[in-house]
Amino acid sequence: MEALLTSTLAVALAEIGDKTMLLAIVLATRFRKPVPIVLGILVATLANHGIAAFLGQSVAYLLEGAWFRYAVGASFIAIALWTLVPDKLEDEEASPTRFGAFVTTTVAFFIVEIGDKTQIATIALGAQFQNVLLVTIGTTLGMMLANVPAVFLGNAIVDRVPLTVVRRFAALLFFVVGAWVIAEAAGWLGS
């Protein structure tokens, strides 16, 4: 249950103000079809984060040991710093194609999520918790919690949500998780 809750919270907070959230807003304002956009986000996130969680779990099995746990902890701290940097959506990522809202959203979200902080967080969470299913469900739920309101509320959400405060809170969460993993690897927290 810890894997599910931590994954959900970490990704939901990291996603606020992220380029995929901006993409959701752009697609919502261009297509004006929220259901296919939400379904596209769901499919793309399940695929992308399922692969990422599997990769994290697989890498952890190959690289067991305290030094790998230090690397996982350090990656959470690096994500904390990365979270403080606001994302901008490039014009080519935002332009919809002739394939409709669902296909455009699915493909765009999958591609834009590659190498994104939430995907890297999913890899780290997969390595930490060793549970592909719960991490994938949790990170996907986190993406949906952040992006579904963006789809339905569009630009109004950007005007009302203090993204700087949310980014700082998300960064703090990632830092605490990273410090926790490092402290645990060092034996400072006991068993």
C-alpha positions as a printed NumPy array, in Angstrom:
array([[  0.   ,   0.   ,   0.   ],
       [  2.958,   2.311,   0.702],
       [  4.125,   1.893,  -2.907],
       [  0.703,   2.91 ,  -4.233],
       [  0.242,   5.927,  -1.97 ],
       [  3.806,   7.233,  -2.308],
       [  3.728,   6.808,  -6.086],
       [  0.386,   8.59 ,  -6.374],
       [  1.367,  11.53 ,  -4.208],
       [  4.846,  11.954,  -5.671],
       [  3.676,  12.025,  -9.286],
       [  0.539,  14.097,  -8.648],
       [  2.639,  16.813,  -7.031],
       [  5.464,  16.611,  -9.566],
       [  2.985,  16.852, -12.436],
       [  1.586,  20.244, -11.366],
       [  2.959,  22.758, -13.853],
       [  4.785,  20.037, -15.798],
       [  4.877,  20.131, -19.602],
       [  2.398,  17.247, -19.843],
       [ -0.075,  19.233, -17.745],
       [  0.443,  22.185, -20.08 ],
       [ -0.079,  19.803, -23.004],
       [ -3.374,  18.633, -21.425],
       [ -4.545,  22.237, -21.198],
       [ -3.545,  22.976, -24.8  ],
       [ -5.246,  19.839, -26.133],
       [ -8.378,  20.573, -24.101],
       [ -8.657,  24.094, -25.46 ],
       [ -7.992,  22.981, -29.057],
       [-10.12 ,  19.839, -29.274],
       [-12.814,  20.644, -26.699],
       [-13.418,  16.887, -26.242],
       [-12.429,  16.082, -22.668],
       [-13.307,  12.364, -22.56 ],
       [-11.05 ,  11.262, -25.466],
       [ -8.259,  13.443, -24.062],
       [ -8.586,  11.92 , -20.573],
       [ -8.622,   8.405, -22.064],
       [ -5.552,   9.242, -24.157],
       [ -3.711,  10.448, -21.051],
       [ -4.691,   7.241, -19.244],
       [ -3.498,   4.911, -22.026],
       [ -0.236,   6.815, -22.598],
       [  0.558,   6.98 , -18.886],
       [ -0.192,   3.303, -18.253],
       [  2.126,   2.329, -21.111],
       [  4.915,   4.783, -20.312],
       [  4.895,   4.333, -16.546],
       [  4.436,   0.567, -16.776],
       [  7.633,   0.375, -18.824],
       [  9.396,   2.786, -16.446],
       [  8.363,   0.88 , -13.297],
       [  9.439,  -2.397, -14.904],
       [ 12.78 ,  -0.85 , -15.845],
       [ 13.263,   0.431, -12.293],
       [ 12.454,  -2.958, -10.797],
       [ 14.709,  -4.737, -13.289],
       [ 17.636,  -2.421, -12.72 ],
       [ 17.285,  -2.811,  -8.96 ],
       [ 17.548,  -6.588,  -9.292],
       [ 20.711,  -6.228, -11.368],
       [ 22.3  ,  -3.664,  -9.091],
       [ 21.435,  -4.735,  -5.577],
       [ 23.462,  -3.274,  -2.767],
       [ 23.808,  -0.203,  -0.616],
       [ 25.48 ,   1.878,  -3.335],
       [ 22.469,   1.347,  -5.624],
       [ 20.135,   2.509,  -2.847],
       [ 22.324,   5.598,  -2.467],
       [ 21.918,   6.192,  -6.227],
       [ 18.123,   5.837,  -5.946],
       [ 18.087,   8.278,  -3.025],
       [ 20.291,  10.716,  -4.944],
       [ 17.968,  10.452,  -7.96 ],
       [ 15.019,  11.517,  -5.783],
       [ 17.033,  14.502,  -4.552],
       [ 17.949,  15.382,  -8.167],
       [ 14.256,  15.181,  -9.099],
       [ 13.524,  17.518,  -6.172],
       [ 15.851,  20.106,  -7.694],
       [ 14.457,  19.49 , -11.198],
       [ 10.92 ,  19.996,  -9.886],
       [ 11.799,  23.563,  -8.93 ],
       [ 12.447,  24.427, -12.601],
       [  9.215,  25.376, -14.428],
       [  8.496,  23.576, -17.695],
       [  7.54 ,  25.252, -20.937],
       [  5.654,  23.522, -23.707],
       [  7.178,  23.863, -27.163],
       [  4.862,  24.798, -30.033],
       [  5.443,  21.608, -32.019],
       [  4.358,  19.465, -29.068],
       [  1.139,  21.408, -28.703],
       [ -0.17 ,  21.314, -32.247],
       [ -2.847,  18.663, -32.732],
       [ -2.847,  16.445, -35.806],
       [ -5.539,  15.1  , -38.079],
       [ -5.823,  11.895, -36.028],
       [ -8.323,  13.216, -33.493],
       [ -8.233,  13.934, -29.787],
       [ -7.644,  10.391, -28.472],
       [ -4.801,   9.348, -30.8  ],
       [ -3.145,  12.759, -30.677],
       [ -3.277,  12.816, -26.882],
       [ -2.051,   9.233, -26.515],
       [  0.917,   9.68 , -28.832],
       [  1.801,  13.182, -27.609],
       [  1.63 ,  12.229, -23.924],
       [  3.672,   9.081, -24.415],
       [  6.401,  10.955, -26.289],
       [  6.446,  14.055, -24.07 ],
       [  6.645,  11.865, -20.962],
       [  9.862,  10.166, -22.168],
       [ 12.692,  11.429, -19.991],
       [ 10.316,  13.636, -17.998],
       [ 10.744,  13.963, -14.245],
       [  7.613,  11.891, -13.577],
       [  8.959,   9.054, -15.733],
       [ 12.313,   9.186, -13.955],
       [ 10.477,   9.266, -10.622],
       [  8.535,   6.172, -11.747],
       [ 11.804,   4.367, -12.522],
       [ 13.118,   5.281,  -9.071],
       [  9.845,   4.248,  -7.411],
       [  9.942,   0.912,  -9.281],
       [ 13.471,   0.359,  -8.01 ],
       [ 12.564,   1.394,  -4.477],
       [  9.346,  -0.563,  -4.026],
       [  9.975,  -3.546,  -6.327],
       [  6.311,  -3.641,  -7.336],
       [  5.626,  -2.789, -10.969],
       [  1.855,  -3.067, -10.652],
       [  1.374,  -0.85 ,  -7.597],
       [  3.917,   1.727,  -8.78 ],
       [  2.316,   1.877, -12.244],
       [ -1.173,   2.209, -10.78 ],
       [  0.014,   4.823,  -8.295],
       [  1.934,   6.954, -10.769],
       [ -0.888,   6.712, -13.295],
       [ -3.386,   7.745, -10.631],
       [ -1.117,  10.674,  -9.758],
       [ -0.981,  11.74 , -13.419],
       [ -4.754,  11.501, -13.681],
       [ -5.298,  13.473, -10.454],
       [ -3.176,  16.284, -11.841],
       [ -4.244,  16.215, -15.489],
       [ -7.983,  15.479, -15.443],
       [ -8.773,  18.804, -13.741],
       [ -6.447,  20.483, -16.251],
       [ -8.447,  18.977, -19.117],
       [-11.811,  20.021, -17.707],
       [-10.793,  23.403, -16.336],
       [ -8.262,  24.359, -19.018],
       [ -6.628,  27.731, -18.64 ],
       [ -8.688,  28.683, -15.569],
       [ -6.587,  26.314, -13.465],
       [ -3.343,  28.035, -14.477],
       [ -4.723,  31.397, -13.345],
       [ -5.8  ,  30.123,  -9.892],
       [ -3.209,  27.563,  -8.75 ],
       [  0.013,  28.981,  -7.285],
       [  2.336,  26.658,  -9.202],
       [  5.447,  27.938,  -7.446],
       [  4.131,  26.844,  -4.053],
       [  3.068,  23.447,  -5.382],
       [  6.448,  22.959,  -7.104],
       [  8.238,  23.757,  -3.844],
       [  6.067,  21.316,  -1.907],
       [  6.667,  18.601,  -4.523],
       [ 10.414,  19.285,  -4.41 ],
       [ 10.35 ,  18.984,  -0.619],
       [  8.53 ,  15.646,  -0.887],
       [ 11.092,  14.267,  -3.367],
       [ 13.946,  15.531,  -1.176],
       [ 12.479,  13.875,   1.935],
       [ 12.003,  10.567,   0.093],
       [ 15.571,  10.748,  -1.249],
       [ 17.012,  11.574,   2.162],
       [ 14.952,   8.759,   3.704],
       [ 16.297,   6.211,   1.192],
       [ 19.884,   7.376,   1.774],
       [ 19.467,   7.317,   5.561],
       [ 17.973,   3.831,   5.355],
       [ 20.853,   2.615,   3.142],
       [ 23.369,   4.079,   5.575],
       [ 21.681,   2.28 ,   8.483],
       [ 20.753,   5.492,  10.28 ],
       [ 17.072,   4.524,  10.559],
       [ 17.531,   0.959,  11.707],
       [ 15.476,  -1.903,  10.373]])
